[in-house]
Structures are given as structure tokens and as C-alpha cells.
């Protein structure tokens, strides 16, 4: 775990070796706009992948900037420009607002209803530890809900959870609407599901100001949990949705290649870039994706990870009214070998 954190710090350090000098821009409305555009131009990592013409965007938005506009007017022009990147990791922060691109998830089915699961599947009777809710479903299937990778999960937590679920024939890990958090928690959990040193993916950082100036990808690996810890070797279904983002997206990207594991639900929200922070002359903060994280086969996951073939399911709102979570029903049917009737629209 220390190794991967150290590697990521080295990558981010390398990504900042050619940091933009803010003193070259004045603290004026035009100066702050140009500073923001330039920082992104030199350090953002997904221009080519997303097909964004950043120069054309500059031409459109600089025409909206004047030195006599208010700070709030400038903020909204800058926020609109950043939204052209379609990146949930890109945020402009001021004393009065924080910009956020919401369409990465808002234009898709929600695919998760907490009350539906808790009432009709768990009967409000479940255990909680380390940020995880867990229970044994009537079909002798284990269910583990992790709502945020910001919730620190300890080794002893996982020991108790997996020991409790050990009698089950299979396990459902529900990370729908998990917006991400700490990569350390990703590694802590994944280590319980692997039996040997495993290639988790690759990290590539910017090496120059050009949009295609990237390093060769650095491989990073996860090792199994140390001897004496409770491990899980039975089948697993990971439930994902468009709201599965950032570190949760990374978790899915690693688990998809584990034997006896499928990803069910809908394509994740992506957010594979490692975020980096900088500052404008006026003190506004800018957070953006600076390093690309690839999966174990070298594929980008910025646009999301698709479900395993044959495992794409949406939450049917009509069946939900009758107490059925069609995504969870699919996972139970998959693990128990029973039939599942569903027509995806």
C-alpha cells in the first residue's frame, strides 16, 4: 500500500515540474482568465482523448471577458469554459462558489435507490463497519454496500465483515452512486480478493506543455492481504452505476479482471484522472485531472467502465414500485443460478 501511494506522489511531482508561473499574469479579469486557460492548456491530461479544441474554446470565451466585469460574472464565464471539458474532476473554487460539471451523471438513469434496498432486501436489518453496510440475503448471498471511498475501512473491519459473510455462496459489492475518495481504500479492499501480486493498472503523467506530452505508463501492483487475514475466493458481482466515479471507478476497473467476478448495472461515470490543484492570481483555486490512470490492459477508463457482457441492467422504475431492484435481482440470480427476466430499454 505504501508503494502505490509513493508512486502516485512521484507521478504528481513529475507532473508539476513545468508549473506555470502565475506572476506572468496580472490580477485583472483578463489576466485571471488567461492564467486559468494557460494552466489547463499545459497540464490538463484529457484534451486529445475527449476531442476538445482548447484553442477554439479560448477564442469563444475570451470574447466574453472584460476588465470591468464583476468577479461573479468572470467566475461564471470561466466555469462555463471548464464545463466544455465534461470532467467531474475539474472545479473552480472562489470564496462565493465552486463550479462543478454535473452532466457526467445527471443525463443518465440514477440506478440506485437506498430506501428500496434497505427496506425490501435488508429489512432495515444489517450491520455496519468501516463505512460498509453488510448482510446475508435470504438466498444465502452476501451483500456489502460501500457508499464512499472517503470512509476509511480498516483491516479488522474487513476481517469481521468477510468472516460474517463467509457462509455465503457468493458476494455482491454495491458501489452504485459511490463518488470516490481515497485510493488507499481501493487497495485495502482489493487485496482481500486476490491471491497473488496483481497488476492493478498504469499511471501516465504530463512531461511537457503539449496536449500529447505524456510519460510512458508506470505499472502499479497490489499484493494480497498479509497472512492471517480473512480472504474471499468465491464469486463476486460488483454493482455499478453512472454515479460510480473516481476512486470507485478505479475499484471497478481493477475488479473487472478478477476471476469469478462480473460487473453488473450500467457504465460507470469515469473520472480516472488523478486531480491536481493550482491557483489563479486572484486566489481562486483550480482542480483538474493531471495524470491519466489506465486499467491493467492499458485501456483508459476516463469515459467509464462498461458492465461485463450480458450484465448490463438498469433500475426499472415500474418494478421498483413493487419493491424490486432489478440490478440487485440480476446479481442474486447470477450468483444463485436462477432465471432472471428483464428487458433493458
C-alpha positions as a Markdown table, in Angstrom:
| # | Residue | x | y | z |
|---|---|---|---|---|
| 1 | Unk | 0.0 | 0.0 | 0.0 |
| 2 | Unk | 2.9 | 2.4 | 0.8 |
| 3 | Unk | 4.4 | 1.6 | -2.6 |
| 4 | Unk | 1.4 | 2.7 | -4.6 |
| 5 | Unk | 1.0 | 5.9 | -2.6 |
| 6 | Unk | 4.7 | 6.7 | -3.1 |
| 7 | Unk | 4.4 | 6.0 | -6.8 |
| 8 | Unk | 1.5 | 8.4 | -7.1 |
| 9 | Unk | 3.3 | 11.1 | -5.3 |
| 10 | Unk | 6.3 | 10.7 | -7.6 |
| 11 | Unk | 4.0 | 10.9 | -10.6 |
| 12 | Unk | 2.3 | 14.1 | -9.4 |
| 13 | Unk | 5.6 | 15.6 | -8.6 |
| 14 | Unk | 6.8 | 14.9 | -12.2 |
| 15 | Unk | 3.5 | 16.4 | -13.5 |
| 16 | Unk | 4.3 | 19.7 | -11.8 |
| 17 | Unk | 8.0 | 20.1 | -12.9 |
| 18 | Unk | 7.0 | 22.6 | -15.6 |
| 19 | Unk | 4.4 | 24.5 | -13.5 |
| 20 | Unk | 3.0 | 27.7 | -14.9 |
| 21 | Unk | 4.4 | 30.8 | -13.4 |
| 22 | Unk | 1.4 | 32.8 | -12.2 |
| 23 | Unk | 3.4 | 36.0 | -11.9 |
| 24 | Unk | 3.4 | 36.3 | -15.7 |
| 25 | Unk | -0.3 | 37.1 | -15.5 |
| 26 | Unk | -1.8 | 40.2 | -13.9 |
| 27 | Unk | -4.6 | 40.1 | -11.3 |
| 28 | Unk | -7.1 | 41.5 | -13.7 |
| 29 | Unk | -10.2 | 39.9 | -15.1 |
| 30 | Unk | -8.3 | 39.2 | -18.4 |
| 31 | Unk | -5.2 | 38.2 | -16.5 |
| 32 | Unk | -7.1 | 35.6 | -14.4 |
| 33 | Unk | -8.9 | 34.2 | -17.4 |
| 34 | Unk | -5.7 | 33.8 | -19.3 |
| 35 | Unk | -4.0 | 32.2 | -16.3 |
| 36 | Unk | -6.8 | 29.7 | -16.0 |
| 37 | Unk | -6.8 | 28.9 | -19.7 |
| 38 | Unk | -3.0 | 28.5 | -19.8 |
| 39 | Unk | -2.8 | 26.3 | -16.7 |
| 40 | Unk | -5.3 | 24.0 | -18.2 |
| 41 | Unk | -3.7 | 24.1 | -21.6 |
| 42 | Unk | -0.3 | 23.0 | -20.2 |
| 43 | Unk | -1.4 | 20.5 | -17.6 |
| 44 | Unk | -4.8 | 19.0 | -18.2 |
| 45 | Unk | -4.5 | 15.4 | -19.5 |
| 46 | Unk | -7.6 | 14.6 | -21.5 |
| 47 | Unk | -7.8 | 17.2 | -24.3 |
| 48 | Unk | -6.9 | 14.7 | -27.1 |
| 49 | Unk | -8.9 | 11.8 | -25.6 |
| 50 | Unk | -12.1 | 13.9 | -25.4 |
| 51 | Unk | -11.5 | 15.7 | -28.7 |
| 52 | Unk | -11.5 | 19.1 | -27.1 |
| 53 | Unk | -10.2 | 22.0 | -29.3 |
| 54 | Unk | -8.9 | 24.2 | -26.4 |
| 55 | Unk | -7.8 | 27.0 | -28.7 |
| 56 | Unk | -11.2 | 27.3 | -30.3 |
| 57 | Unk | -12.8 | 27.4 | -26.8 |
| 58 | Unk | -10.4 | 30.2 | -25.9 |
| 59 | Unk | -11.5 | 32.2 | -28.9 |
| 60 | Unk | -15.1 | 31.9 | -27.9 |
| 61 | Unk | -14.8 | 32.6 | -24.2 |
| 62 | Unk | -12.1 | 35.4 | -24.2 |
| 63 | Unk | -14.6 | 37.5 | -26.1 |
| 64 | Unk | -16.9 | 37.3 | -23.1 |
| 65 | Unk | -14.3 | 38.7 | -20.7 |
| 66 | Unk | -13.8 | 42.4 | -19.9 |
| 67 | Unk | -11.8 | 44.1 | -17.1 |
| 68 | Unk | -14.9 | 46.0 | -15.9 |
| 69 | Unk | -17.0 | 42.8 | -15.3 |
| 70 | Unk | -17.6 | 41.7 | -11.7 |
| 71 | Unk | -15.8 | 38.7 | -10.1 |
| 72 | Unk | -19.0 | 36.7 | -10.2 |
| 73 | Unk | -19.5 | 37.4 | -13.9 |
| 74 | Unk | -15.9 | 36.3 | -14.6 |
| 75 | Unk | -16.5 | 33.2 | -12.4 |
| 76 | Unk | -19.4 | 32.0 | -14.5 |
| 77 | Unk | -17.7 | 32.6 | -17.8 |
| 78 | Unk | -14.7 | 30.6 | -16.5 |
| 79 | Unk | -17.0 | 27.9 | -15.1 |
| 80 | Unk | -18.8 | 27.6 | -18.4 |
| 81 | Unk | -15.5 | 27.3 | -20.2 |
| 82 | Unk | -14.3 | 24.5 | -17.9 |
| 83 | Unk | -17.6 | 22.6 | -18.4 |
| 84 | Unk | -16.6 | 22.2 | -22.1 |
| 85 | Unk | -14.2 | 19.5 | -20.7 |
| 86 | Unk | -17.1 | 17.4 | -19.5 |
| 87 | Unk | -15.0 | 16.4 | -16.4 |
| 88 | Unk | -16.4 | 16.0 | -12.9 |
| 89 | Unk | -12.8 | 16.3 | -11.5 |
| 90 | Unk | -12.5 | 19.9 | -12.8 |
| 91 | Unk | -13.6 | 22.5 | -10.3 |
| 92 | Unk | -13.0 | 26.3 | -10.0 |
| 93 | Unk | -13.2 | 27.5 | -6.4 |
| 94 | Unk | -13.8 | 31.0 | -5.1 |
| 95 | Unk | -15.0 | 32.5 | -1.8 |
| 96 | Unk | -18.5 | 32.5 | -3.1 |
| 97 | Unk | -18.9 | 29.4 | -5.3 |
| 98 | Unk | -17.4 | 26.2 | -6.6 |
| 99 | Unk | -18.0 | 25.1 | -10.2 |
| 100 | Unk | -18.9 | 21.5 | -10.9 |
| 101 | Unk | -19.8 | 19.7 | -14.1 |
| 102 | Unk | -22.9 | 17.7 | -13.3 |
| 103 | Unk | -23.9 | 16.3 | -16.7 |
| 104 | Unk | -21.4 | 13.5 | -16.4 |
| 105 | Unk | -24.1 | 11.8 | -14.2 |
| 106 | Unk | -27.3 | 13.9 | -14.4 |
| 107 | Unk | -28.1 | 12.8 | -18.0 |
| 108 | Unk | -28.2 | 9.1 | -17.1 |
| 109 | Unk | -30.5 | 6.8 | -15.1 |
| 110 | Unk | -29.8 | 7.0 | -11.4 |
| 111 | Unk | -29.9 | 3.2 | -11.0 |
| 112 | Unk | -29.7 | 3.3 | -7.2 |
| 113 | Unk | -32.4 | 3.7 | -4.5 |
| 114 | Unk | -31.1 | 3.3 | -1.0 |
| 115 | Unk | -34.6 | 3.0 | 0.6 |
| 116 | Unk | -35.5 | 0.3 | -1.9 |
| 117 | Unk | -32.5 | -1.8 | -0.9 |
| 118 | Unk | -32.8 | -1.2 | 2.8 |
| 119 | Unk | -36.5 | -1.8 | 3.1 |
| 120 | Unk | -37.2 | -4.6 | 0.6 |
| 121 | Unk | -33.9 | -6.6 | 0.7 |
| 122 | Unk | -32.3 | -5.9 | 4.0 |
| 123 | Unk | -35.5 | -5.3 | 6.0 |
| 124 | Unk | -33.6 | -2.5 | 7.8 |
| 125 | Unk | -31.6 | -5.3 | 9.4 |
| 126 | Unk | -27.9 | -5.0 | 8.6 |
| 127 | Unk | -24.6 | -4.5 | 10.2 |
| 128 | Unk | -22.2 | -1.5 | 9.6 |
| 129 | Unk | -18.5 | -1.3 | 10.0 |
| 130 | Unk | -15.7 | 0.8 | 8.3 |
| 131 | Unk | -18.2 | 2.7 | 6.2 |
| 132 | Unk | -19.7 | -0.5 | 4.9 |
| 133 | Unk | -23.2 | -1.9 | 5.4 |
| 134 | Unk | -23.4 | -5.7 | 5.1 |
| 135 | Unk | -25.9 | -8.5 | 5.5 |
| 136 | Unk | -26.7 | -12.1 | 4.4 |
| 137 | Unk | -29.6 | -12.1 | 1.9 |
| 138 | Unk | -32.3 | -14.9 | 2.1 |
| 139 | Unk | -30.7 | -16.6 | -1.0 |
| 140 | Unk | -27.5 | -17.1 | 1.0 |
| 141 | Unk | -25.8 | -14.4 | -0.9 |
| 142 | Unk | -23.6 | -11.8 | 0.9 |
| 143 | Unk | -24.3 | -8.2 | 0.3 |
| 144 | Unk | -21.8 | -5.4 | 1.0 |
| 145 | Unk | -22.6 | -1.7 | 0.4 |
| 146 | Unk | -19.8 | 0.8 | 0.3 |
| 147 | Unk | -21.2 | 4.3 | -0.4 |
| 148 | Unk | -17.9 | 6.3 | -0.4 |
| 149 | Unk | -14.2 | 5.5 | -0.6 |
| 150 | Unk | -13.8 | 8.5 | 1.7 |
| 151 | Unk | -15.0 | 6.2 | 4.5 |
| 152 | Unk | -11.8 | 4.7 | 6.0 |
| 153 | Unk | -12.1 | 0.9 | 6.2 |
| 154 | Unk | -9.7 | -0.9 | 8.4 |
| 155 | Unk | -8.2 | -4.4 | 8.2 |
| 156 | Unk | -10.1 | -5.5 | 11.3 |
| 157 | Unk | -13.3 | -4.2 | 9.8 |
| 158 | Unk | -12.8 | -6.3 | 6.6 |
| 159 | Unk | -11.9 | -9.4 | 8.7 |
| 160 | Unk | -15.2 | -9.1 | 10.6 |
| 161 | Unk | -17.3 | -8.4 | 7.5 |
| 162 | Unk | -15.8 | -11.3 | 5.4 |
| 163 | Unk | -15.9 | -13.7 | 8.4 |
| 164 | Unk | -19.6 | -12.9 | 8.8 |
| 165 | Unk | -20.3 | -13.4 | 5.1 |
| 166 | Unk | -18.1 | -16.5 | 4.8 |
| 167 | Unk | -21.1 | -18.9 | 4.9 |
| 168 | Unk | -22.5 | -17.3 | 1.7 |
| 169 | Unk | -22.2 | -18.8 | -1.8 |
| 170 | Unk | -21.3 | -15.5 | -3.4 |
| 171 | Unk | -20.9 | -11.8 | -2.7 |
| 172 | Unk | -22.5 | -8.7 | -4.1 |
| 173 | Unk | -20.4 | -5.5 | -3.7 |
| 174 | Unk | -22.6 | -2.5 | -4.3 |
| 175 | Unk | -20.7 | 0.7 | -5.3 |
| 176 | Unk | -23.6 | 2.3 | -7.2 |
| 177 | Unk | -23.5 | 6.1 | -6.6 |
| 178 | Unk | -20.2 | 5.9 | -4.9 |
| 179 | Unk | -18.5 | 9.1 | -5.8 |
| 180 | Unk | -15.0 | 8.0 | -5.0 |
| 181 | Unk | -12.5 | 9.1 | -2.3 |
| 182 | Unk | -9.2 | 7.5 | -1.2 |
| 183 | Unk | -7.2 | 5.2 | -3.5 |
| 184 | Unk | -5.8 | 3.7 | -0.3 |
| 185 | Unk | -9.2 | 2.2 | 0.5 |
| 186 | Unk | -9.4 | 0.8 | -3.0 |
| 187 | Unk | -6.2 | -1.1 | -2.4 |
| 188 | Unk | -7.2 | -2.2 | 1.1 |
| 189 | Unk | -10.4 | -3.8 | -0.2 |
| 190 | Unk | -9.0 | -5.3 | -3.5 |
| 191 | Unk | -6.2 | -7.1 | -1.5 |
| 192 | Unk | -8.9 | -9.3 | 0.1 |
| 193 | Unk | -9.9 | -10.6 | -3.4 |
| 194 | Unk | -6.6 | -11.6 | -5.0 |
| 195 | Unk | -4.3 | -14.5 | -4.3 |
| 196 | Unk | -1.1 | -13.2 | -5.9 |
| 197 | Unk | 0.6 | -10.0 | -6.8 |
| 198 | Unk | -1.7 | -8.4 | -9.4 |
| 199 | Unk | -1.2 | -5.7 | -12.0 |
| 200 | Unk | -3.8 | -3.0 | -11.0 |
| 201 | Unk | -3.1 | -0.6 | -13.8 |
| 202 | Unk | -0.9 | 2.1 | -15.2 |
| 203 | Unk | -0.3 | 5.8 | -14.5 |
| 204 | Unk | 0.8 | 8.3 | -17.1 |
| 205 | Unk | 1.8 | 11.9 | -16.4 |
| 206 | Unk | 2.4 | 15.1 | -18.4 |
| 207 | Unk | 6.0 | 15.6 | -19.4 |
| 208 | Unk | 5.6 | 18.9 | -21.2 |
| 209 | Unk | 3.1 | 21.6 | -22.2 |
| 210 | Unk | 1.8 | 19.9 | -25.3 |
| 211 | Unk | -1.5 | 18.2 | -25.2 |
| 212 | Unk | 0.1 | 14.8 | -26.1 |
| 213 | Unk | 3.2 | 15.2 | -24.0 |
| 214 | Unk | 2.9 | 12.1 | -21.7 |
| 215 | Unk | 5.3 | 9.8 | -20.0 |
| 216 | Unk | 5.4 | 6.1 | -20.6 |
| 217 | Unk | 2.8 | 4.5 | -18.4 |
| 218 | Unk | 4.1 | 3.4 | -15.0 |
| 219 | Unk | 2.7 | 0.0 | -13.9 |
| 220 | Unk | 1.4 | -0.4 | -10.3 |
| 221 | Unk | 0.6 | -3.6 | -8.5 |
| 222 | Unk | -1.4 | -4.8 | -5.5 |
| 223 | Unk | -0.3 | -7.6 | -3.2 |
| 224 | Unk | -2.7 | -9.9 | -1.4 |
| 225 | Unk | -3.5 | -9.1 | 2.2 |
| 226 | Unk | -1.0 | -10.4 | 4.7 |
| 227 | Unk | -1.2 | -13.9 | 6.1 |
| 228 | Unk | -3.9 | -14.4 | 8.7 |
| 229 | Unk | -6.4 | -12.0 | 7.2 |
| 230 | Unk | -9.8 | -13.2 | 6.0 |
| 231 | Unk | -9.8 | -13.5 | 2.2 |
| 232 | Unk | -12.6 | -14.0 | -0.3 |
| 233 | Unk | -12.3 | -16.5 | -3.2 |
| 234 | Unk | -15.9 | -17.2 | -4.1 |
| 235 | Unk | -17.8 | -15.5 | -6.9 |
| 236 | Unk | -18.4 | -11.8 | -6.8 |
| 237 | Unk | -20.8 | -9.4 | -8.6 |
| 238 | Unk | -19.9 | -5.7 | -8.4 |
| 239 | Unk | -22.9 | -3.4 | -8.9 |
| 240 | Unk | -22.0 | -0.1 | -10.7 |
| 241 | Unk | -23.9 | 2.9 | -11.9 |
| 242 | Unk | -23.1 | 6.2 | -13.7 |
| 243 | Unk | -22.6 | 7.7 | -10.2 |
| 244 | Unk | -19.7 | 5.3 | -9.6 |
| 245 | Unk | -16.9 | 7.8 | -10.1 |
| 246 | Unk | -13.2 | 8.5 | -9.4 |
| 247 | Unk | -11.7 | 6.0 | -6.9 |
| 248 | Unk | -14.9 | 3.9 | -7.1 |
| 249 | Unk | -14.4 | 3.8 | -10.9 |
| 250 | Unk | -10.8 | 2.7 | -10.3 |
| 251 | Unk | -12.1 | -0.1 | -8.0 |
| 252 | Unk | -14.3 | -1.4 | -10.7 |
| 253 | Unk | -11.5 | -1.2 | -13.3 |
| 254 | Unk | -9.4 | -3.5 | -11.1 |
| 255 | Unk | -12.1 | -5.9 | -10.0 |
| 256 | Unk | -13.4 | -6.4 | -13.6 |
| 257 | Unk | -10.3 | -8.6 | -14.3 |
| 258 | Unk | -10.5 | -10.7 | -11.1 |
| 259 | Unk | -11.5 | -14.3 | -11.8 |
| 260 | Unk | -15.1 | -15.3 | -10.9 |
| 261 | Unk | -16.1 | -11.6 | -10.9 |
| 262 | Unk | -18.6 | -9.7 | -13.1 |
| 263 | Unk | -19.6 | -6.0 | -13.2 |
| 264 | Unk | -23.4 | -5.6 | -13.4 |
| 265 | Unk | -25.5 | -2.5 | -13.8 |
| 266 | Unk | -24.6 | 0.4 | -16.1 |
| 267 | Unk | -21.4 | 2.0 | -17.3 |
| 268 | Unk | -19.6 | 3.9 | -14.6 |
| 269 | Unk | -19.0 | 7.6 | -14.5 |
| 270 | Unk | -15.3 | 7.5 | -15.2 |
| 271 | Unk | -13.1 | 10.2 | -13.5 |
| 272 | Unk | -9.9 | 8.2 | -13.9 |
| 273 | Unk | -7.6 | 11.3 | -13.9 |
| 274 | Unk | -5.7 | 12.0 | -10.7 |
| 275 | Unk | -6.6 | 15.5 | -9.7 |
| 276 | Unk | -4.1 | 18.3 | -9.2 |
| 277 | Unk | -4.6 | 21.8 | -7.7 |
| 278 | Unk | -3.3 | 25.2 | -8.8 |
| 279 | Unk | -4.2 | 28.8 | -8.1 |
| 280 | Unk | -5.0 | 31.9 | -10.1 |
| 281 | Unk | -3.5 | 35.4 | -9.4 |
| 282 | Unk | -6.8 | 36.4 | -7.6 |
| 283 | Unk | -6.6 | 33.4 | -5.2 |
| 284 | Unk | -9.2 | 31.3 | -6.9 |
| 285 | Unk | -8.3 | 27.6 | -6.8 |
| 286 | Unk | -8.5 | 25.3 | -9.8 |
| 287 | Unk | -8.6 | 21.5 | -9.5 |
| 288 | Unk | -8.3 | 19.3 | -12.6 |
| 289 | Unk | -7.2 | 15.9 | -14.0 |
| 290 | Unk | -3.4 | 16.0 | -14.4 |
| 291 | Unk | -2.4 | 12.3 | -14.7 |
| 292 | Unk | -4.2 | 9.5 | -16.6 |
| 293 | Unk | -4.9 | 6.2 | -14.8 |
| 294 | Unk | -5.3 | 3.2 | -17.1 |
| 295 | Unk | -6.6 | -0.3 | -16.4 |
| 296 | Unk | -4.5 | -3.4 | -16.3 |
| 297 | Unk | -4.8 | -3.9 | -20.1 |
| 298 | Unk | -3.8 | -0.3 | -20.8 |
| 299 | Unk | -7.3 | 0.9 | -21.5 |
| 300 | Unk | -8.4 | 4.4 | -20.5 |
| 301 | Unk | -11.3 | 4.4 | -18.0 |
| 302 | Unk | -12.0 | 8.2 | -18.1 |
| 303 | Unk | -15.2 | 7.7 | -20.0 |
| 304 | Unk | -16.3 | 4.9 | -17.7 |
| 305 | Unk | -16.2 | 1.1 | -17.5 |
| 306 | Unk | -18.9 | -0.9 | -19.2 |
| 307 | Unk | -20.6 | -3.8 | -17.4 |
| 308 | Unk | -19.5 | -7.4 | -18.2 |
| 309 | Unk | -21.1 | -8.5 | -21.5 |
| 310 | Unk | -24.6 | -9.8 | -20.7 |
| 311 | Unk | -24.7 | -8.0 | -17.3 |
| 312 | Unk | -26.0 | -4.5 | -18.4 |
| 313 | Unk | -29.1 | -3.8 | -16.3 |
| 314 | Unk | -30.9 | -0.6 | -15.4 |
| 315 | Unk | -33.2 | 0.0 | -12.4 |
| 316 | Unk | -36.7 | -0.5 | -13.7 |
| 317 | Unk | -38.8 | 2.3 | -12.1 |
| 318 | Unk | -42.1 | 0.3 | -12.6 |
| 319 | Unk | -40.7 | -2.8 | -10.8 |
| 320 | Unk | -39.2 | -0.5 | -8.2 |
| 321 | Unk | -42.7 | 0.5 | -7.2 |
| 322 | Unk | -43.3 | -3.2 | -6.4 |
| 323 | Unk | -40.2 | -3.4 | -4.3 |
| 324 | Unk | -37.8 | -4.8 | -6.9 |
| 325 | Unk | -34.3 | -3.5 | -7.6 |
| 326 | Unk | -33.7 | -5.1 | -11.0 |
| 327 | Unk | -30.0 | -4.6 | -10.8 |
| 328 | Unk | -29.8 | -6.3 | -7.4 |
| 329 | Unk | -32.2 | -9.0 | -8.6 |
| 330 | Unk | -29.9 | -9.7 | -11.5 |
| 331 | Unk | -26.9 | -10.1 | -9.2 |
| 332 | Unk | -28.8 | -12.5 | -6.9 |
| 333 | Unk | -29.9 | -14.6 | -9.9 |
| 334 | Unk | -26.4 | -14.7 | -11.4 |
| 335 | Unk | -24.9 | -15.9 | -8.1 |
| 336 | Unk | -27.6 | -18.5 | -7.4 |
| 337 | Unk | -28.0 | -19.7 | -11.0 |
| 338 | Unk | -31.7 | -18.9 | -11.1 |
| 339 | Unk | -33.5 | -17.3 | -14.1 |
| 340 | Unk | -33.9 | -13.5 | -14.4 |
| 341 | Unk | -36.4 | -11.9 | -16.7 |
| 342 | Unk | -35.6 | -8.3 | -17.7 |
| 343 | Unk | -36.0 | -6.3 | -20.9 |
| 344 | Unk | -33.5 | -3.4 | -21.0 |
| 345 | Unk | -35.0 | -0.4 | -22.7 |
